[in-house]
Amino acid sequence: MDEYMSSPRVWGLTCPGFREEVTRARRWTRDILSGHPCADDAELIVSELGSNALNHTASGTNFGTFHLTLSLSAQTVAISISDSGGSPEPHPTEADPYDTHGRGLSIVMALACRVDITGNQHGRTVTAQLVAHQKADR
């Protein structure tokens, strides 16, 4: 990394509560993290957390939104998705092997070195942290 990466850089994107916005958020993440060793995992995390926000909170209703924040430092990528609230606290579940859903937060927790959930029924933020050297060790 060069001298301009000595402190974290932060980007934000607010998305309307439509399914196609998850695709836009993934593409935006991929463009920002182009060439970064955590880019693929970050893109998958954005997809899972964005989909969860739309499926399980008021973000997926008329006039709902979710906000994506990417923070990038020399070795760390932090991905945060803030939703519009209205649901119980998210938690990982064990999905039936034949279910087509129910694994999103478990996938995020498996990829990230740390996951934090803050907020309440009025809006929550899920933050997943990736570390580049851990990715290289896998």
Phi and psi restraints in degrees (value plus and minus 20) as a CYANA .aco file:
   2 ASP   PHI    -117.6   -77.6
   2 ASP   PSI    -198.3  -158.3
   3 GLU   PHI     -80.5   -40.5
   3 GLU   PSI     -43.6    -3.6
   4 TYR   PHI     -97.8   -57.8
   4 TYR   PSI     -27.6    12.4
   5 MET   PHI    -121.2   -81.2
   5 MET   PSI      -2.0    38.0
   6 SER   PHI     -92.0   -52.0
   6 SER   PSI     -39.1     0.9
   7 SER   PHI    -149.6  -109.6
   7 SER   PSI     139.9   179.9
   8 PRO   PHI     -81.4   -41.4
   8 PRO   PSI     126.5   166.5
   9 ARG   PHI    -131.5   -91.5
   9 ARG   PSI     120.6   160.6
  10 VAL   PHI    -149.0  -109.0
  10 VAL   PSI     115.1   155.1
  11 TRP   PHI    -144.8  -104.8
  11 TRP   PSI     131.1   171.1
  12 GLY   PHI    -156.4  -116.4
  12 GLY   PSI     127.7   167.7
  13 LEU   PHI    -163.8  -123.8
  13 LEU   PSI     105.0   145.0
  14 THR   PHI    -122.5   -82.5
  14 THR   PSI     109.8   149.8
  15 CYS   PHI    -138.9   -98.9
  15 CYS   PSI     113.8   153.8
  16 PRO   PHI     -82.3   -42.3
  16 PRO   PSI     139.5   179.5
  17 GLY   PHI     -98.9   -58.9
  17 GLY   PSI      30.7    70.7
  18 PHE   PHI    -134.1   -94.1
  18 PHE   PSI     125.8   165.8
  19 ARG   PHI     -72.8   -32.8
  19 ARG   PSI     -61.6   -21.6
  20 GLU   PHI     -85.3   -45.3
  20 GLU   PSI     -36.8     3.2
  21 GLU   PHI     -89.7   -49.7
  21 GLU   PSI     -45.9    -5.9
  22 VAL   PHI     -85.2   -45.2
  22 VAL   PSI     -60.4   -20.4
  23 THR   PHI     -82.4   -42.4
  23 THR   PSI     -63.9   -23.9
  24 ARG   PHI     -82.8   -42.8
  24 ARG   PSI     -61.3   -21.3
  25 ALA   PHI     -84.6   -44.6
  25 ALA   PSI     -58.8   -18.8
  26 ARG   PHI     -83.6   -43.6
  26 ARG   PSI     -66.6   -26.6
  27 ARG   PHI     -82.6   -42.6
  27 ARG   PSI     -62.0   -22.0
  28 TRP   PHI     -80.7   -40.7
  28 TRP   PSI     -64.5   -24.5
  29 THR   PHI     -82.8   -42.8
  29 THR   PSI     -66.1   -26.1
  30 ARG   PHI     -80.6   -40.6
  30 ARG   PSI     -61.2   -21.2
  31 ASP   PHI     -85.0   -45.0
  31 ASP   PSI     -63.8   -23.8
  32 ILE   PHI     -86.3   -46.3
  32 ILE   PSI     -61.1   -21.1
  33 LEU   PHI    -115.2   -75.2
  33 LEU   PSI      -4.2    35.8
  34 SER   PHI     -69.6   -29.6
  34 SER   PSI     102.5   142.5
  35 GLY   PHI      65.9   105.9
  35 GLY   PSI     -28.4    11.6
  36 HIS   PHI     -98.0   -58.0
  36 HIS   PSI     121.4   161.4
  37 PRO   PHI     -83.6   -43.6
  37 PRO   PSI     -39.0     1.0
  38 CYS   PHI    -117.9   -77.9
  38 CYS   PSI     -14.7    25.3
  39 ALA   PHI     -78.4   -38.4
  39 ALA   PSI     -65.9   -25.9
  40 ASP   PHI     -84.7   -44.7
  40 ASP   PSI     -65.5   -25.5
  41 ASP   PHI     -84.6   -44.6
  41 ASP   PSI     -60.2   -20.2
  42 ALA   PHI     -82.5   -42.5
  42 ALA   PSI     -61.7   -21.7
  43 GLU   PHI     -82.6   -42.6
  43 GLU   PSI     -61.9   -21.9
  44 LEU   PHI     -86.0   -46.0
  44 LEU   PSI     -61.0   -21.0
  45 ILE   PHI     -83.2   -43.2
  45 ILE   PSI     -62.8   -22.8
  46 VAL   PHI     -79.4   -39.4
  46 VAL   PSI     -62.4   -22.4
  47 SER   PHI     -81.9   -41.9
  47 SER   PSI     -67.4   -27.4
  48 GLU   PHI     -86.2   -46.2
  48 GLU   PSI     -68.3   -28.3
  49 LEU   PHI     -90.3   -50.3
  49 LEU   PSI     -57.1   -17.1
  50 GLY   PHI     -84.4   -44.4
  50 GLY   PSI     -63.0   -23.0
  51 SER   PHI     -83.9   -43.9
  51 SER   PSI     -61.6   -21.6
  52 ASN   PHI     -81.1   -41.1
  52 ASN   PSI     -62.5   -22.5
  53 ALA   PHI     -79.6   -39.6
  53 ALA   PSI     -61.3   -21.3
  54 LEU   PHI     -93.6   -53.6
  54 LEU   PSI     -56.5   -16.5
  55 ASN   PHI    -102.2   -62.2
  55 ASN   PSI     -47.7    -7.7
  56 HIS   PHI    -140.6  -100.6
  56 HIS   PSI     -18.3    21.7
  57 THR   PHI    -156.2  -116.2
  57 THR   PSI     157.3   197.3
  58 ALA   PHI     -88.1   -48.1
  58 ALA   PSI     -27.5    12.5
  59 SER   PHI     -80.5   -40.5
  59 SER   PSI     -50.4   -10.4
  60 GLY   PHI    -109.2   -69.2
  60 GLY   PSI      -9.0    31.0
  61 THR   PHI    -121.7   -81.7
  61 THR   PSI     154.5   194.5
  62 ASN   PHI     -72.8   -32.8
  62 ASN   PSI     111.6   151.6
  63 PHE   PHI      48.7    88.7
  63 PHE   PSI     -10.8    29.2
  64 GLY   PHI     -98.8   -58.8
  64 GLY   PSI     138.8   178.8
  65 THR   PHI    -164.0  -124.0
  65 THR   PSI     143.2   183.2
  66 PHE   PHI    -153.1  -113.1
  66 PHE   PSI     131.8   171.8
  67 HIS   PHI    -139.1   -99.1
  67 HIS   PSI     111.0   151.0
  68 LEU   PHI    -128.7   -88.7
  68 LEU   PSI     110.5   150.5
  69 THR   PHI    -143.7  -103.7
  69 THR   PSI     110.8   150.8
  70 LEU   PHI    -134.5   -94.5
  70 LEU   PSI     110.5   150.5
  71 SER   PHI    -141.9  -101.9
  71 SER   PSI     106.9   146.9
  72 LEU   PHI    -145.7  -105.7
  72 LEU   PSI     105.5   145.5
  73 SER   PHI    -142.2  -102.2
  73 SER   PSI    -195.1  -155.1
  74 ALA   PHI     -75.9   -35.9
  74 ALA   PSI     -58.9   -18.9
  75 GLN   PHI    -139.8   -99.8
  75 GLN   PSI     -28.9    11.1
  76 THR   PHI    -144.1  -104.1
  76 THR   PSI     120.4   160.4
  77 VAL   PHI    -141.5  -101.5
  77 VAL   PSI     106.6   146.6
  78 ALA   PHI    -133.7   -93.7
  78 ALA   PSI     108.5   148.5
  79 ILE   PHI    -135.3   -95.3
  79 ILE   PSI     103.3   143.3
  80 SER   PHI    -143.9  -103.9
  80 SER   PSI     113.2   153.2
  81 ILE   PHI    -139.4   -99.4
  81 ILE   PSI     102.2   142.2
  82 SER   PHI    -126.8   -86.8
  82 SER   PSI     111.5   151.5
  83 ASP   PHI    -128.2   -88.2
  83 ASP   PSI     159.5   199.5
  84 SER   PHI    -112.4   -72.4
  84 SER   PSI     -13.4    26.6
  85 GLY   PHI      59.0    99.0
  85 GLY   PSI    -192.7  -152.7
  86 GLY   PHI      78.4   118.4
  86 GLY   PSI      -6.3    33.7
  87 SER   PHI    -159.8  -119.8
  87 SER   PSI     144.8   184.8
  88 PRO   PHI     -85.2   -45.2
  88 PRO   PSI     146.0   186.0
  89 GLU   PHI     -79.5   -39.5
  89 GLU   PSI     115.2   155.2
  90 PRO   PHI     -86.3   -46.3
  90 PRO   PSI     127.0   167.0
  91 HIS   PHI    -173.6  -133.6
  91 HIS   PSI     128.8   168.8
  92 PRO   PHI     -88.3   -48.3
  92 PRO   PSI     125.9   165.9
  93 THR   PHI    -147.9  -107.9
  93 THR   PSI     140.4   180.4
  94 GLU   PHI    -117.0   -77.0
  94 GLU   PSI      92.5   132.5
  95 ALA   PHI    -104.8   -64.8
  95 ALA   PSI     128.2   168.2
  96 ASP   PHI     -80.0   -40.0
  96 ASP   PSI     123.2   163.2
  97 PRO   PHI     -76.1   -36.1
  97 PRO   PSI     -43.4    -3.4
  98 TYR   PHI    -118.3   -78.3
  98 TYR   PSI     -23.3    16.7
  99 ASP   PHI     -89.8   -49.8
  99 ASP   PSI     127.3   167.3
 100 THR   PHI    -118.4   -78.4
 100 THR   PSI     -12.9    27.1
 101 HIS   PHI    -169.8  -129.8
 101 HIS   PSI     154.0   194.0
 102 GLY   PHI      81.4   121.4
 102 GLY   PSI     -11.3    28.7
 103 ARG   PHI    -135.3   -95.3
 103 ARG   PSI     -23.2    16.8
 104 GLY   PHI     -74.6   -34.6
 104 GLY   PSI     -75.7   -35.7
 105 LEU   PHI     -87.6   -47.6
 105 LEU   PSI     -53.1   -13.1
 106 SER   PHI     -84.7   -44.7
 106 SER   PSI     -58.7   -18.7
 107 ILE   PHI     -83.8   -43.8
 107 ILE   PSI     -65.9   -25.9
 108 VAL   PHI     -78.9   -38.9
 108 VAL   PSI     -64.6   -24.6
 109 MET   PHI     -86.2   -46.2
 109 MET   PSI     -51.5   -11.5
 110 ALA   PHI     -92.7   -52.7
 110 ALA   PSI     -53.2   -13.2
 111 LEU   PHI    -102.5   -62.5
 111 LEU   PSI     -56.6   -16.6
 112 ALA   PHI    -107.1   -67.1
 112 ALA   PSI     131.8   171.8
 113 CYS   PHI    -103.5   -63.5
 113 CYS   PSI     -37.4     2.6
 114 ARG   PHI    -175.2  -135.2
 114 ARG   PSI     119.3   159.3
 115 VAL   PHI    -151.7  -111.7
 115 VAL   PSI     107.8   147.8
 116 ASP   PHI    -140.7  -100.7
 116 ASP   PSI     119.9   159.9
 117 ILE   PHI    -143.2  -103.2
 117 ILE   PSI     101.3   141.3
 118 THR   PHI    -146.9  -106.9
 118 THR   PSI     140.6   180.6
 119 GLY   PHI      88.9   128.9
 119 GLY   PSI    -183.1  -143.1
 120 ASN   PHI    -172.0  -132.0
 120 ASN   PSI    -181.6  -141.6
 121 GLN   PHI     -84.5   -44.5
 121 GLN   PSI     -32.6     7.4
 122 HIS   PHI    -108.9   -68.9
 122 HIS   PSI     -26.0    14.0
 123 GLY   PHI     133.1   173.1
 123 GLY   PSI     115.4   155.4
 124 ARG   PHI    -146.2  -106.2
 124 ARG   PSI     136.0   176.0
 125 THR   PHI    -145.0  -105.0
 125 THR   PSI     108.0   148.0
 126 VAL   PHI    -128.7   -88.7
 126 VAL   PSI     103.6   143.6
 127 THR   PHI    -138.1   -98.1
 127 THR   PSI     107.5   147.5
 128 ALA   PHI    -136.1   -96.1
 128 ALA   PSI     113.2   153.2
 129 GLN   PHI    -132.5   -92.5
 129 GLN   PSI     110.7   150.7
 130 LEU   PHI    -134.4   -94.4
 130 LEU   PSI     122.7   162.7
 131 VAL   PHI    -139.7   -99.7
 131 VAL   PSI     107.0   147.0
 132 ALA   PHI     -80.6   -40.6
 132 ALA   PSI     -61.6   -21.6
 133 HIS   PHI     -87.7   -47.7
 133 HIS   PSI     -49.5    -9.5
 134 GLN   PHI     -87.9   -47.9
 134 GLN   PSI     -58.0   -18.0
 135 LYS   PHI     -81.5   -41.5
 135 LYS   PSI     -61.1   -21.1
 136 ALA   PHI     -87.4   -47.4
 136 ALA   PSI     -46.6    -6.6
 137 ASP   PHI     -98.4   -58.4
 137 ASP   PSI     -36.7     3.3
